[in-house]
Amino acid sequence: MATVDMDSDGDLDLILGNLGLNNKYKASPIHPFLVYANDFDENGSSDIVLEYEKKGMLLPLRGRECSSSYKG
């Protein structure tokens, strides 16, 4: 849980997560599990990217094909 002013309106917003112990990615402050949300492809909807740390590198949980609607 964290507090931050996400929408710059002057009050603190609560940031909560629900990644329990029953998963293969064991997050900790030293080895984080990260969630990014943004309109990365600029199509008007939020995109979610999940990352985890493995051997000192941050890696995406899902590949590009799973994380995008690009049909190139």
C-alpha positions in Angstrom: 0.0 0.0 0.0 1.2 3.5 -0.8 -0.1 7.0 -0.8 0.6 9.5 -3.6 -1.2 12.4 -5.3 -1.8 10.5 -8.5 -4.2 13.1 -10.1 -2.4 16.3 -8.8 -5.5 17.5 -7.0 -3.8 18.2 -3.7 -5.0 15.1 -1.8 -3.4 11.8 -1.3 -4.7 8.8 -3.2 -4.4 5.2 -1.9 -2.5 2.8 -4.2 -3.4 -0.8 -3.2 -2.5 -4.2 -4.6 -3.6 -7.8 -4.2 -0.8 -10.1 -5.3 -1.1 -12.8 -2.7 1.4 -15.5 -1.6 -0.1 -18.1 -4.0 1.8 -17.0 -7.2 5.1 -17.9 -8.7 6.4 -14.3 -8.5 7.7 -13.7 -4.9 7.8 -9.9 -4.6 9.6 -8.1 -1.9 11.0 -4.5 -1.4 14.3 -5.8 -2.8 12.8 -7.9 -5.6 9.7 -5.9 -6.7 6.7 -6.9 -8.8 5.7 -3.8 -10.7 2.5 -2.7 -12.4 2.5 0.1 -15.0 -0.7 1.7 -16.4 -0.7 4.1 -19.2 -2.2 4.6 -22.7 1.1 3.3 -24.2 -0.3 2.8 -27.7 -2.3 6.1 -27.6 -5.6 4.5 -28.6 -7.6 6.1 -25.8 -7.6 3.1 -23.3 -5.4 2.2 -20.4 -2.8 -0.5 -21.1 -1.3 -2.6 -18.2 2.3 -3.9 -18.1 3.4 -6.2 -15.4 7.1 -6.7 -14.6 9.0 -8.8 -12.2 12.7 -9.1 -11.3 14.8 -12.1 -12.2 18.5 -12.3 -11.7 18.8 -8.5 -11.3 16.8 -7.7 -14.4 13.2 -6.4 -14.7 11.3 -8.5 -17.2 7.7 -8.2 -18.6 5.4 -10.8 -17.2 3.6 -11.1 -20.6 5.1 -10.9 -24.1 4.4 -8.2 -26.6 1.8 -10.2 -28.4 -0.2 -10.7 -25.2 0.3 -7.1 -24.0 -0.7 -5.4 -27.2 -3.4 -5.3 -29.8 -0.9 -4.8 -32.6 -1.7 -7.1 -35.5 1.2 -6.0 -37.7 
